[in-house]
C-alpha cells in the first residue's frame, strides 16, 4: 500500500494494489476509485486536498493500524 501526496496537483492517491486499473469511477465530487479488470479496488484518489483538509500538513502523515479484536 502506498500513499502519494501531489502538492502541485493538490491531490492524494492511495494505491491498494499494483494491478493496473481498468476503469475509474467518481463516487463523489473529487473522489475517484480505480478498479482492476476483476472489479477490485486498486486505488483511491482525492482531489482538492487543500480545500478538503486545509489544516493538514501533508509532510507529516501518520499510519495507524487498529488491532483486531480477538
PQR file of N, CA, C, O and H, with PARSE charges and radii, in Angstrom:
ATOM      1  N   UNK A   1       0.855  -1.163   0.000 -0.4000 1.5000
ATOM      2  CA  UNK A   1       0.000   0.000   0.000 -0.0000 2.0000
ATOM      3  C   UNK A   1       0.903   1.229   0.000  0.5500 1.7000
ATOM      4  O   UNK A   1       1.884   1.295   0.741 -0.5500 1.4000
ATOM      5  N   UNK A   2       0.554   2.206  -0.848 -0.4000 1.5000
ATOM      6  CA  UNK A   2       1.320   3.447  -0.927 -0.0000 2.0000
ATOM      7  C   UNK A   2       0.375   4.634  -0.846  0.5500 1.7000
ATOM      8  O   UNK A   2      -0.755   4.590  -1.332 -0.5500 1.4000
ATOM      9  H   UNK A   2      -0.243   2.153  -1.450  0.4000 1.0000
ATOM     10  N   UNK A   3       0.859   5.676  -0.231 -0.4000 1.5000
ATOM     11  CA  UNK A   3       0.119   6.927  -0.171 -0.0000 2.0000
ATOM     12  C   UNK A   3       0.989   7.993  -0.809  0.5500 1.7000
ATOM     13  O   UNK A   3       2.131   8.198  -0.397 -0.5500 1.4000
ATOM     14  H   UNK A   3       1.777   5.712   0.164  0.4000 1.0000
ATOM     15  N   UNK A   4       0.452   8.671  -1.812 -0.4000 1.5000
ATOM     16  CA  UNK A   4       1.204   9.710  -2.513 -0.0000 2.0000
ATOM     17  C   UNK A   4       0.425  11.011  -2.435  0.5500 1.7000
ATOM     18  O   UNK A   4      -0.762  11.060  -2.759 -0.5500 1.4000
ATOM     19  H   UNK A   4      -0.476   8.505  -2.146  0.4000 1.0000
ATOM     20  N   UNK A   5       1.104  12.062  -2.000 -0.4000 1.5000
ATOM     21  CA  UNK A   5       0.508  13.386  -1.975 -0.0000 2.0000
ATOM     22  C   UNK A   5       1.224  14.213  -3.033  0.5500 1.7000
ATOM     23  O   UNK A   5       2.441  14.391  -2.984 -0.5500 1.4000
ATOM     24  H   UNK A   5       2.068  12.022  -1.737  0.4000 1.0000
ATOM     25  N   UNK A   6       0.455  14.711  -3.984 -0.4000 1.5000
ATOM     26  CA  UNK A   6       0.990  15.543  -5.060 -0.0000 2.0000
ATOM     27  C   UNK A   6       0.527  16.969  -4.787  0.5500 1.7000
ATOM     28  O   UNK A   6      -0.614  17.332  -5.076 -0.5500 1.4000
ATOM     29  H   UNK A   6      -0.533  14.566  -4.024  0.4000 1.0000
ATOM     30  N   UNK A   7       1.427  17.770  -4.227 -0.4000 1.5000
ATOM     31  CA  UNK A   7       1.045  19.126  -3.843 -0.0000 2.0000
ATOM     32  C   UNK A   7       0.758  19.998  -5.062  0.5500 1.7000
ATOM     33  O   UNK A   7      -0.096  20.882  -5.003 -0.5500 1.4000
ATOM     34  H   UNK A   7       2.354  17.476  -3.993  0.4000 1.0000
ATOM     35  N   UNK A   8       1.457  19.758  -6.153 -0.4000 1.5000
ATOM     36  CA  UNK A   8       1.219  20.545  -7.359 -0.0000 2.0000
ATOM     37  C   UNK A   8      -0.173  20.270  -7.924  0.5500 1.7000
ATOM     38  O   UNK A   8      -0.859  21.191  -8.367 -0.5500 1.4000
ATOM     39  H   UNK A   8       2.151  19.040  -6.201  0.4000 1.0000
ATOM     40  N   UNK A   9      -0.587  19.011  -7.910 -0.4000 1.5000
ATOM     41  CA  UNK A   9      -1.921  18.640  -8.399 -0.0000 2.0000
ATOM     42  C   UNK A   9      -2.985  18.813  -7.320  0.5500 1.7000
ATOM     43  O   UNK A   9      -4.178  18.711  -7.606 -0.5500 1.4000
ATOM     44  H   UNK A   9      -0.030  18.262  -7.550  0.4000 1.0000
ATOM     45  N   UNK A  10      -2.560  19.075  -6.071 -0.4000 1.5000
ATOM     46  CA  UNK A  10      -3.458  19.205  -4.922 -0.0000 2.0000
ATOM     47  C   UNK A  10      -4.313  17.950  -4.764  0.5500 1.7000
ATOM     48  O   UNK A  10      -5.535  18.013  -4.630 -0.5500 1.4000
ATOM     49  H   UNK A  10      -1.591  19.158  -5.839  0.4000 1.0000
ATOM     50  N   UNK A  11      -3.613  16.792  -4.786 -0.4000 1.5000
ATOM     51  CA  UNK A  11      -4.314  15.515  -4.747 -0.0000 2.0000
ATOM     52  C   UNK A  11      -3.574  14.517  -3.870  0.5500 1.7000
ATOM     53  O   UNK A  11      -2.369  14.625  -3.642 -0.5500 1.4000
ATOM     54  H   UNK A  11      -2.620  16.741  -4.895  0.4000 1.0000
ATOM     55  N   UNK A  12      -4.330  13.548  -3.389 -0.4000 1.5000
ATOM     56  CA  UNK A  12      -3.799  12.434  -2.616 -0.0000 2.0000
ATOM     57  C   UNK A  12      -4.222  11.157  -3.331  0.5500 1.7000
ATOM     58  O   UNK A  12      -5.367  11.039  -3.768 -0.5500 1.4000
ATOM     59  H   UNK A  12      -5.309  13.460  -3.573  0.4000 1.0000
ATOM     60  N   UNK A  13      -3.298  10.197  -3.453 -0.4000 1.5000
ATOM     61  CA  UNK A  13      -3.638   8.928  -4.095 -0.0000 2.0000
ATOM     62  C   UNK A  13      -3.192   7.790  -3.197  0.5500 1.7000
ATOM     63  O   UNK A  13      -2.032   7.724  -2.792 -0.5500 1.4000
ATOM     64  H   UNK A  13      -2.368  10.294  -3.098  0.4000 1.0000
ATOM     65  N   UNK A  14      -4.122   6.895  -2.888 -0.4000 1.5000
ATOM     66  CA  UNK A  14      -3.849   5.709  -2.092 -0.0000 2.0000
ATOM     67  C   UNK A  14      -3.841   4.506  -3.029  0.5500 1.7000
ATOM     68  O   UNK A  14      -4.870   4.151  -3.603 -0.5500 1.4000
ATOM     69  H   UNK A  14      -5.065   6.949  -3.217  0.4000 1.0000
ATOM     70  N   UNK A  15      -2.679   3.883  -3.179 -0.4000 1.5000
ATOM     71  CA  UNK A  15      -2.542   2.691  -4.006 -0.0000 2.0000
ATOM     72  C   UNK A  15      -2.745   1.477  -3.120  0.5500 1.7000
ATOM     73  O   UNK A  15      -2.033   1.297  -2.132 -0.5500 1.4000
ATOM     74  H   UNK A  15      -1.843   4.172  -2.712  0.4000 1.0000
ATOM     75  N   UNK A  16      -3.713   0.648  -3.471 -0.4000 1.5000
ATOM     76  CA  UNK A  16      -4.021  -0.551  -2.694 -0.0000 2.0000
ATOM     77  C   UNK A  16      -3.461  -1.811  -3.334  0.5500 1.7000
ATOM     78  O   UNK A  16      -3.289  -2.827  -2.660 -0.5500 1.4000
ATOM     79  H   UNK A  16      -4.291   0.795  -4.274  0.4000 1.0000
ATOM     80  N   UNK A  17      -3.172  -1.751  -4.637 -0.4000 1.5000
ATOM     81  CA  UNK A  17      -2.680  -2.901  -5.372 -0.0000 2.0000
ATOM     82  C   UNK A  17      -1.835  -2.401  -6.536  0.5500 1.7000
ATOM     83  O   UNK A  17      -2.062  -1.307  -7.052 -0.5500 1.4000
ATOM     84  H   UNK A  17      -3.311  -0.926  -5.184  0.4000 1.0000
ATOM     85  N   UNK A  18      -0.870  -3.201  -6.941 -0.4000 1.5000
ATOM     86  CA  UNK A  18      -0.051  -2.853  -8.101 -0.0000 2.0000
ATOM     87  C   UNK A  18      -0.731  -3.252  -9.409  0.5500 1.7000
ATOM     88  O   UNK A  18      -0.202  -2.970 -10.484 -0.5500 1.4000
ATOM     89  H   UNK A  18      -0.686  -4.090  -6.521  0.4000 1.0000
ATOM     90  N   UNK A  19      -1.890  -3.900  -9.338 -0.4000 1.5000
ATOM     91  CA  UNK A  19      -2.632  -4.278 -10.543 -0.0000 2.0000
ATOM     92  C   UNK A  19      -3.048  -3.013 -11.293  0.5500 1.7000
ATOM     93  O   UNK A  19      -3.393  -2.007 -10.673 -0.5500 1.4000
ATOM     94  H   UNK A  19      -2.321  -4.128  -8.465  0.4000 1.0000
ATOM     95  N   UNK A  20      -3.017  -3.061 -12.613 -0.4000 1.5000
ATOM     96  CA  UNK A  20      -3.424  -1.878 -13.382 -0.0000 2.0000
ATOM     97  C   UNK A  20      -4.925  -1.631 -13.275  0.5500 1.7000
ATOM     98  O   UNK A  20      -5.724  -2.564 -13.190 -0.5500 1.4000
ATOM     99  H   UNK A  20      -2.737  -3.878 -13.117  0.4000 1.0000
ATOM    100  N   UNK A  21      -5.279  -0.374 -13.282 -0.4000 1.5000
ATOM    101  CA  UNK A  21      -6.693  -0.010 -13.255 -0.0000 2.0000
ATOM    102  C   UNK A  21      -7.282  -0.181 -14.645  0.5500 1.7000
ATOM    103  O   UNK A  21      -6.676   0.220 -15.638 -0.5500 1.4000
ATOM    104  H   UNK A  21      -4.630   0.384 -13.351  0.4000 1.0000
ATOM    105  N   UNK A  22      -8.467  -0.781 -14.712 -0.4000 1.5000
ATOM    106  CA  UNK A  22      -9.136  -0.929 -16.000 -0.0000 2.0000
ATOM    107  C   UNK A  22     -10.283   0.063 -16.156  0.5500 1.7000
ATOM    108  O   UNK A  22     -10.748   0.327 -17.265 -0.5500 1.4000
ATOM    109  H   UNK A  22      -8.960  -1.107 -13.905  0.4000 1.0000
ATOM    110  N   UNK A  23     -10.732   0.608 -15.021 -0.4000 1.5000
ATOM    111  CA  UNK A  23     -11.760   1.655 -15.094 -0.0000 2.0000
ATOM    112  C   UNK A  23     -11.727   2.484 -13.817  0.5500 1.7000
ATOM    113  O   UNK A  23     -11.227   2.045 -12.782 -0.5500 1.4000
ATOM    114  H   UNK A  23     -10.354   0.393 -14.120  0.4000 1.0000
ATOM    115  N   UNK A  24     -12.267   3.682 -13.914 -0.4000 1.5000
ATOM    116  CA  UNK A  24     -12.340   4.599 -12.781 -0.0000 2.0000
ATOM    117  C   UNK A  24     -13.770   5.096 -12.646  0.5500 1.7000
ATOM    118  O   UNK A  24     -14.511   5.198 -13.624 -0.5500 1.4000
ATOM    119  H   UNK A  24     -12.674   4.039 -14.755  0.4000 1.0000
ATOM    120  N   UNK A  25     -14.132   5.400 -11.416 -0.4000 1.5000
ATOM    121  CA  UNK A  25     -15.479   5.915 -11.152 -0.0000 2.0000
ATOM    122  C   UNK A  25     -15.384   7.036 -10.133  0.5500 1.7000
ATOM    123  O   UNK A  25     -14.776   6.871  -9.075 -0.5500 1.4000
ATOM    124  H   UNK A  25     -13.530   5.318 -10.622  0.4000 1.0000
ATOM    125  N   UNK A  26     -15.981   8.174 -10.448 -0.4000 1.5000
ATOM    126  CA  UNK A  26     -16.043   9.274  -9.492 -0.0000 2.0000
ATOM    127  C   UNK A  26     -17.245   8.995  -8.596  0.5500 1.7000
ATOM    128  O   UNK A  26     -18.391   9.168  -9.010 -0.5500 1.4000
ATOM    129  H   UNK A  26     -16.475   8.308 -11.308  0.4000 1.0000
ATOM    130  N   UNK A  27     -16.975   8.561  -7.361 -0.4000 1.5000
ATOM    131  CA  UNK A  27     -18.041   8.134  -6.449 -0.0000 2.0000
ATOM    132  C   UNK A  27     -18.650   9.295  -5.680  0.5500 1.7000
ATOM    133  O   UNK A  27     -19.743   9.180  -5.124 -0.5500 1.4000
ATOM    134  H   UNK A  27     -16.043   8.421  -7.025  0.4000 1.0000
ATOM    135  N   UNK A  28     -17.937  10.411  -5.653 -0.4000 1.5000
ATOM    136  CA  UNK A  28     -18.373  11.638  -5.012 -0.0000 2.0000
ATOM    137  C   UNK A  28     -17.561  12.733  -5.687  0.5500 1.7000
ATOM    138  O   UNK A  28     -16.497  12.434  -6.230 -0.5500 1.4000
ATOM    139  H   UNK A  28     -17.049  10.504  -6.105  0.4000 1.0000
ATOM    140  N   UNK A  29     -18.003  13.978  -5.684 -0.4000 1.5000
ATOM    141  CA  UNK A  29     -17.212  15.007  -6.362 -0.0000 2.0000
ATOM    142  C   UNK A  29     -15.761  15.041  -5.871  0.5500 1.7000
ATOM    143  O   UNK A  29     -15.499  15.280  -4.692 -0.5500 1.4000
ATOM    144  H   UNK A  29     -18.867  14.222  -5.243  0.4000 1.0000
ATOM    145  N   UNK A  30     -14.826  14.799  -6.791 -0.4000 1.5000
ATOM    146  CA  UNK A  30     -13.409  14.831  -6.465 -0.0000 2.0000
ATOM    147  C   UNK A  30     -12.863  13.578  -5.811  0.5500 1.7000
ATOM    148  O   UNK A  30     -11.696  13.560  -5.420 -0.5500 1.4000
ATOM    149  H   UNK A  30     -15.038  14.605  -7.749  0.4000 1.0000
ATOM    150  N   UNK A  31     -13.661  12.527  -5.676 -0.4000 1.5000
ATOM    151  CA  UNK A  31     -13.211  11.250  -5.112 -0.0000 2.0000
ATOM    152  C   UNK A  31     -13.345  10.196  -6.209  0.5500 1.7000
ATOM    153  O   UNK A  31     -14.450   9.866  -6.640 -0.5500 1.4000
ATOM    154  H   UNK A  31     -14.609  12.541  -5.993  0.4000 1.0000
ATOM    155  N   UNK A  32     -12.205   9.677  -6.650 -0.4000 1.5000
ATOM    156  CA  UNK A  32     -12.186   8.736  -7.766 -0.0000 2.0000
ATOM    157  C   UNK A  32     -11.653   7.398  -7.288  0.5500 1.7000
ATOM    158  O   UNK A  32     -10.596   7.327  -6.661 -0.5500 1.4000
ATOM    159  H   UNK A  32     -11.308   9.945  -6.300  0.4000 1.0000
ATOM    160  N   UNK A  33     -12.390   6.339  -7.587 -0.4000 1.5000
ATOM    161  CA  UNK A  33     -11.993   4.980  -7.231 -0.0000 2.0000
ATOM    162  C   UNK A  33     -11.590   4.261  -8.512  0.5500 1.7000
ATOM    163  O   UNK A  33     -12.331   4.262  -9.495 -0.5500 1.4000
ATOM    164  H   UNK A  33     -13.249   6.397  -8.097  0.4000 1.0000
ATOM    165  N   UNK A  34     -10.408   3.647  -8.494 -0.4000 1.5000
ATOM    166  CA  UNK A  34      -9.916   2.868  -9.630 -0.0000 2.0000
ATOM    167  C   UNK A  34     -10.133   1.382  -9.362  0.5500 1.7000
ATOM    168  O   UNK A  34      -9.894   0.901  -8.254 -0.5500 1.4000
ATOM    169  H   UNK A  34      -9.805   3.646  -7.695  0.4000 1.0000
ATOM    170  N   UNK A  35     -10.589   0.660 -10.387 -0.4000 1.5000
ATOM    171  CA  UNK A  35     -10.874  -0.770 -10.293 -0.0000 2.0000
ATOM    172  C   UNK A  35     -10.030  -1.545 -11.297  0.5500 1.7000
ATOM    173  O   UNK A  35      -9.710  -1.038 -12.372 -0.5500 1.4000
ATOM    174  H   UNK A  35     -10.783   1.051 -11.286  0.4000 1.0000
ATOM    175  N   UNK A  36      -9.671  -2.777 -10.939 -0.4000 1.5000
ATOM    176  CA  UNK A  36      -8.968  -3.641 -11.892 -0.0000 2.0000
ATOM    177  C   UNK A  36      -9.994  -4.375 -12.749  0.5500 1.7000
ATOM    178  O   UNK A  36     -11.193  -4.126 -12.624 -0.5500 1.4000
ATOM    179  H   UNK A  36      -9.931  -3.189 -10.066  0.4000 1.0000
ATOM    180  N   UNK A  37      -9.541  -5.272 -13.613 -0.4000 1.5000
ATOM    181  CA  UNK A  37     -10.456  -5.964 -14.520 -0.0000 2.0000
ATOM    182  C   UNK A  37     -11.349  -6.991 -13.826  0.5500 1.7000
ATOM    183  O   UNK A  37     -12.251  -7.550 -14.450 -0.5500 1.4000
ATOM    184  H   UNK A  37      -8.567  -5.475 -13.715  0.4000 1.0000
ATOM    185  N   UNK A  38     -11.103  -7.244 -12.531 -0.4000 1.5000
ATOM    186  CA  UNK A  38     -11.972  -8.134 -11.751 -0.0000 2.0000
ATOM    187  C   UNK A  38     -12.844  -7.349 -10.764  0.5500 1.7000
ATOM    188  O   UNK A  38     -13.427  -7.914  -9.838 -0.5500 1.4000
ATOM    189  H   UNK A  38     -10.371  -6.790 -12.024  0.4000 1.0000
ATOM    190  N   UNK A  39     -12.917  -6.028 -10.990 -0.4000 1.5000
ATOM    191  CA  UNK A  39     -13.747  -5.130 -10.177 -0.0000 2.0000
ATOM    192  C   UNK A  39     -13.268  -4.961  -8.739  0.5500 1.7000
ATOM    193  O   UNK A  39     -14.048  -4.578  -7.867 -0.5500 1.4000
ATOM    194  H   UNK A  39     -12.444  -5.570 -11.742  0.4000 1.0000
ATOM    195  N   UNK A  40     -11.987  -5.246  -8.486 -0.4000 1.5000
ATOM    196  CA  UNK A  40     -11.407  -4.996  -7.163 -0.0000 2.0000
ATOM    197  C   UNK A  40     -10.859  -3.573  -7.140  0.5500 1.7000
ATOM    198  O   UNK A  40     -10.325  -3.093  -8.140 -0.5500 1.4000
ATOM    199  H   UNK A  40     -11.354  -5.558  -9.195  0.4000 1.0000
ATOM    200  N   UNK A  41     -10.990  -2.906  -6.008 -0.4000 1.5000
ATOM    201  CA  UNK A  41     -10.462  -1.551  -5.862 -0.0000 2.0000
ATOM    202  C   UNK A  41      -8.941  -1.623  -5.809  0.5500 1.7000
ATOM    203  O   UNK A  41      -8.377  -2.353  -4.994 -0.5500 1.4000
ATOM    204  H   UNK A  41     -11.424  -3.296  -5.196  0.4000 1.0000
ATOM    205  N   UNK A  42      -8.276  -0.860  -6.683 -0.4000 1.5000
ATOM    206  CA  UNK A  42      -6.816  -0.833  -6.700 -0.0000 2.0000
ATOM    207  C   UNK A  42      -6.259   0.517  -6.259  0.5500 1.7000
ATOM    208  O   UNK A  42      -5.072   0.631  -5.955 -0.5500 1.4000
ATOM    209  H   UNK A  42      -8.734  -0.267  -7.345  0.4000 1.0000
ATOM    210  N   UNK A  43      -7.114   1.542  -6.224 -0.4000 1.5000
ATOM    211  CA  UNK A  43      -6.640   2.849  -5.796 -0.0000 2.0000
ATOM    212  C   UNK A  43      -7.782   3.817  -5.575  0.5500 1.7000
ATOM    213  O   UNK A  43      -8.881   3.657  -6.105 -0.5500 1.4000
ATOM    214  H   UNK A  43      -8.078   1.450  -6.471  0.4000 1.0000
ATOM    215  N   UNK A  44      -7.481   4.835  -4.768 -0.4000 1.5000
ATOM    216  CA  UNK A  44      -8.461   5.875  -4.459 -0.0000 2.0000
ATOM    217  C   UNK A  44      -7.749   7.215  -4.554  0.5500 1.7000
ATOM    218  O   UNK A  44      -6.677   7.402  -3.978 -0.5500 1.4000
ATOM    219  H   UNK A  44      -6.588   4.964  -4.337  0.4000 1.0000
ATOM    220  N   UNK A  45      -8.352   8.145  -5.286 -0.4000 1.5000
ATOM    221  CA  UNK A  45      -7.767   9.480  -5.435 -0.0000 2.0000
ATOM    222  C   UNK A  45      -8.706  10.516  -4.841  0.5500 1.7000
ATOM    223  O   UNK A  45      -9.921  10.462  -5.034 -0.5500 1.4000
ATOM    224  H   UNK A  45      -9.223   7.992  -5.754  0.4000 1.0000
ATOM    225  N   UNK A  46      -8.121  11.463  -4.113 -0.4000 1.5000
ATOM    226  CA  UNK A  46      -8.870  12.572  -3.545 -0.0000 2.0000
ATOM    227  C   UNK A  46      -8.307  13.860  -4.142  0.5500 1.7000
ATOM    228  O   UNK A  46      -7.141  14.195  -3.930 -0.5500 1.4000
ATOM    229  H   UNK A  46      -7.134  11.507  -3.957  0.4000 1.0000
ATOM    230  N   UNK A  47      -9.145  14.576  -4.890 -0.4000 1.5000
ATOM    231  CA  UNK A  47      -8.737  15.841  -5.485 -0.0000 2.0000
ATOM    232  C   UNK A  47      -9.085  16.993  -4.551  0.5500 1.7000
ATOM    233  O   UNK A  47      -9.896  16.836  -3.638 -0.5500 1.4000
ATOM    234  H   UNK A  47     -10.092  14.304  -5.062  0.4000 1.0000
ATOM    235  N   UNK A  48      -8.466  18.155  -4.784 -0.4000 1.5000
ATOM    236  CA  UNK A  48      -8.713  19.367  -3.990 -0.0000 2.0000
ATOM    237  C   UNK A  48      -8.384  19.145  -2.512  0.5500 1.7000
ATOM    238  O   UNK A  48      -9.131  19.557  -1.624 -0.5500 1.4000
ATOM    239  H   UNK A  48      -7.808  18.282  -5.526  0.4000 1.0000
ATOM    240  N   UNK A  49      -7.260  18.492  -2.274 -0.4000 1.5000
ATOM    241  CA  UNK A  49      -6.865  18.123  -0.910 -0.0000 2.0000
ATOM    242  C   UNK A  49      -6.785  19.332   0.021  0.5500 1.7000
ATOM    243  O   UNK A  49      -7.234  19.263   1.165 -0.5500 1.4000
ATOM    244  H   UNK A  49      -6.653  18.157  -2.995  0.4000 1.0000
ATOM    245  N   UNK A  50      -6.220  20.429  -0.457 -0.4000 1.5000
ATOM    246  CA  UNK A  50      -6.054  21.601   0.415 -0.0000 2.0000
ATOM    247  C   UNK A  50      -7.389  22.208   0.832  0.5500 1.7000
ATOM    248  O   UNK A  50      -7.479  22.827   1.892 -0.5500 1.4000
ATOM    249  H   UNK A  50      -5.855  20.486  -1.387  0.4000 1.0000
ATOM    250  N   UNK A  51      -8.424  22.040   0.017 -0.4000 1.5000
ATOM    251  CA  UNK A  51      -9.753  22.549   0.380 -0.0000 2.0000
ATOM    252  C   UNK A  51     -10.480  21.582   1.314  0.5500 1.7000
ATOM    253  O   UNK A  51     -11.269  22.006   2.158 -0.5500 1.4000
ATOM    254  H   UNK A  51      -8.352  21.537  -0.844  0.4000 1.0000
ATOM    255  N   UNK A  52     -10.213  20.281   1.162 -0.4000 1.5000
ATOM    256  CA  UNK A  52     -10.883  19.272   1.990 -0.0000 2.0000
ATOM    257  C   UNK A  52     -10.276  19.197   3.389  0.5500 1.7000
ATOM    258  O   UNK A  52     -10.978  18.949   4.370 -0.5500 1.4000
ATOM    259  H   UNK A  52      -9.572  19.937   0.476  0.4000 1.0000
ATOM    260  N   UNK A  53      -8.973  19.412   3.466 -0.4000 1.5000
ATOM    261  CA  UNK A  53      -8.269  19.315   4.751 -0.0000 2.0000
ATOM    262  C   UNK A  53      -7.253  20.453   4.833  0.5500 1.7000
ATOM    263  O   UNK A  53      -6.049  20.210   4.751 -0.5500 1.4000
ATOM    264  H   UNK A  53      -8.403  19.613   2.669  0.4000 1.0000
ATOM    265  N   UNK A  54      -7.723  21.689   4.993 -0.4000 1.5000
ATOM    266  CA  UNK A  54      -6.828  22.846   4.925 -0.0000 2.0000
ATOM    267  C   UNK A  54      -5.767  22.907   6.021  0.5500 1.7000
ATOM    268  O   UNK A  54      -4.741  23.561   5.833 -0.5500 1.4000
ATOM    269  H   UNK A  54      -8.701  21.886   5.060  0.4000 1.0000
ATOM    270  N   UNK A  55      -5.979  22.255   7.142 -0.4000 1.5000
ATOM    271  CA  UNK A  55      -5.004  22.337   8.232 -0.0000 2.0000
ATOM    272  C   UNK A  55      -4.038  21.155   8.259  0.5500 1.7000
ATOM    273  O   UNK A  55      -3.162  21.099   9.122 -0.5500 1.4000
ATOM    274  H   UNK A  55      -6.812  21.724   7.294  0.4000 1.0000
ATOM    275  N   UNK A  56      -4.182  20.218   7.338 -0.4000 1.5000
ATOM    276  CA  UNK A  56      -3.326  19.032   7.321 -0.0000 2.0000
ATOM    277  C   UNK A  56      -1.968  19.374   6.721  0.5500 1.7000
ATOM    278  O   UNK A  56      -1.879  19.988   5.658 -0.5500 1.4000
ATOM    279  H   UNK A  56      -4.894  20.263   6.637  0.4000 1.0000
ATOM    280  N   UNK A  57      -0.924  18.969   7.416 -0.4000 1.5000
ATOM    281  CA  UNK A  57       0.438  19.096   6.902 -0.0000 2.0000
ATOM    282  C   UNK A  57       0.770  17.779   6.208  0.5500 1.7000
ATOM    283  O   UNK A  57       1.056  16.782   6.871 -0.5500 1.4000
ATOM    284  H   UNK A  57      -0.996  18.469   8.279  0.4000 1.0000
ATOM    285  N   UNK A  58       0.732  17.773   4.874 -0.4000 1.5000
ATOM    286  CA  UNK A  58       0.916  16.541   4.105 -0.0000 2.0000
ATOM    287  C   UNK A  58       2.308  15.952   4.280  0.5500 1.7000
ATOM    288  O   UNK A  58       2.532  14.799   3.914 -0.5500 1.4000
ATOM    289  H   UNK A  58       0.499  18.583   4.336  0.4000 1.0000
ATOM    290  N   UNK A  59       3.242  16.711   4.828 -0.4000 1.5000
ATOM    291  CA  UNK A  59       4.587  16.182   5.082 -0.0000 2.0000
ATOM    292  C   UNK A  59       4.634  15.355   6.354  0.5500 1.7000
ATOM    293  O   UNK A  59       5.630  14.683   6.621 -0.5500 1.4000
ATOM    294  H   UNK A  59       3.060  17.648   5.126  0.4000 1.0000
ATOM    295  N   UNK A  60       3.560  15.397   7.146 -0.4000 1.5000
ATOM    296  CA  UNK A  60       3.552  14.698   8.432 -0.0000 2.0000
ATOM    297  C   UNK A  60       2.341  13.782   8.541  0.5500 1.7000
ATOM    298  O   UNK A  60       1.486  13.973   9.406 -0.5500 1.4000
ATOM    299  H   UNK A  60       2.751  15.943   6.930  0.4000 1.0000
ATOM    300  N   UNK A  61       2.271  12.812   7.686 -0.4000 1.5000
ATOM    301  CA  UNK A  61       1.176  11.843   7.732 -0.0000 2.0000
ATOM    302  C   UNK A  61       1.546  10.693   8.664  0.5500 1.7000
ATOM    303  O   UNK A  61       2.709  10.294   8.737 -0.5500 1.4000
ATOM    304  H   UNK A  61       2.965  12.656   6.983  0.4000 1.0000
ATOM    305  N   UNK A  62       0.570  10.171   9.364 -0.4000 1.5000
ATOM    306  CA  UNK A  62       0.806   9.084  10.296 -0.0000 2.0000
ATOM    307  C   UNK A  62      -0.024   7.881   9.865  0.5500 1.7000
ATOM    308  O   UNK A  62      -1.194   8.018   9.506 -0.5500 1.4000
ATOM    309  H   UNK A  62      -0.374  10.495   9.305  0.4000 1.0000
ATOM    310  N   UNK A  63       0.580   6.723   9.903 -0.4000 1.5000
ATOM    311  CA  UNK A  63      -0.114   5.475   9.574 -0.0000 2.0000
ATOM    312  C   UNK A  63      -0.428   4.758  10.874  0.5500 1.7000
ATOM    313  O   UNK A  63       0.444   4.576  11.724 -0.5500 1.4000
ATOM    314  H   UNK A  63       1.530   6.611  10.194  0.4000 1.0000
ATOM    315  N   UNK A  64      -1.679   4.353  11.019 -0.4000 1.5000
ATOM    316  CA  UNK A  64      -2.085   3.673  12.241 -0.0000 2.0000
ATOM    317  C   UNK A  64      -2.849   2.401  11.886  0.5500 1.7000
ATOM    318  O   UNK A  64      -3.758   2.426  11.056 -0.5500 1.4000
ATOM    319  H   UNK A  64      -2.387   4.500  10.328  0.4000 1.0000
ATOM    320  N   UNK A  65      -2.479   1.303  12.511 -0.4000 1.5000
ATOM    321  CA  UNK A  65      -3.174   0.038  12.336 -0.0000 2.0000
ATOM    322  C   UNK A  65      -3.954  -0.264  13.612  0.5500 1.7000
ATOM    323  O   UNK A  65      -3.392  -0.268  14.707 -0.5500 1.4000
ATOM    324  H   UNK A  65      -1.740   1.283  13.185  0.4000 1.0000
ATOM    325  N   UNK A  66      -5.226  -0.513  13.463 -0.4000 1.5000
ATOM    326  CA  UNK A  66      -6.068  -0.826  14.607 -0.0000 2.0000
ATOM    327  C   UNK A  66      -6.000  -2.333  14.839  0.5500 1.7000
ATOM    328  O   UNK A  66      -6.255  -3.106  13.916 -0.5500 1.4000
ATOM    329  H   UNK A  66      -5.682  -0.509  12.573  0.4000 1.0000
ATOM    330  N   UNK A  67      -5.661  -2.767  16.060 -0.4000 1.5000
ATOM    331  CA  UNK A  67      -5.574  -4.203  16.323 -0.0000 2.0000
ATOM    332  C   UNK A  67      -6.924  -4.894  16.163  0.5500 1.7000
ATOM    333  O   UNK A  67      -7.976  -4.315  16.438 -0.5500 1.4000
ATOM    334  H   UNK A  67      -5.454  -2.139  16.811  0.4000 1.0000
ATOM    335  N   UNK A  68      -6.869  -6.142  15.714 -0.4000 1.5000
ATOM    336  CA  UNK A  68      -8.094  -6.921  15.568 -0.0000 2.0000
ATOM    337  C   UNK A  68      -8.590  -7.362  16.943  0.5500 1.7000
ATOM    338  O   UNK A  68      -7.807  -7.685  17.835 -0.5500 1.4000
ATOM    339  H   UNK A  68      -6.015  -6.613  15.491  0.4000 1.0000
ATOM    340  N   UNK A  69      -9.906  -7.364  17.083 -0.4000 1.5000
ATOM    341  CA  UNK A  69     -10.492  -7.873  18.322 -0.0000 2.0000
ATOM    342  C   UNK A  69     -10.327  -9.386  18.345  0.5500 1.7000
ATOM    343  O   UNK A  69     -10.478 -10.053  17.322 -0.5500 1.4000
ATOM    344  H   UNK A  69     -10.543  -7.102  16.358  0.4000 1.0000
ATOM    345  N   UNK A  70     -10.027  -9.899  19.479 -0.4000 1.5000
ATOM    346  CA  UNK A  70      -9.754 -11.273  19.398 -0.0000 2.0000
ATOM    347  C   UNK A  70     -10.059 -12.200  20.421  0.5500 1.7000
ATOM    348  O   UNK A  70      -9.788 -13.392  20.275 -0.5500 1.4000
ATOM    349  H   UNK A  70      -9.904  -9.357  20.310  0.4000 1.0000
TER
END
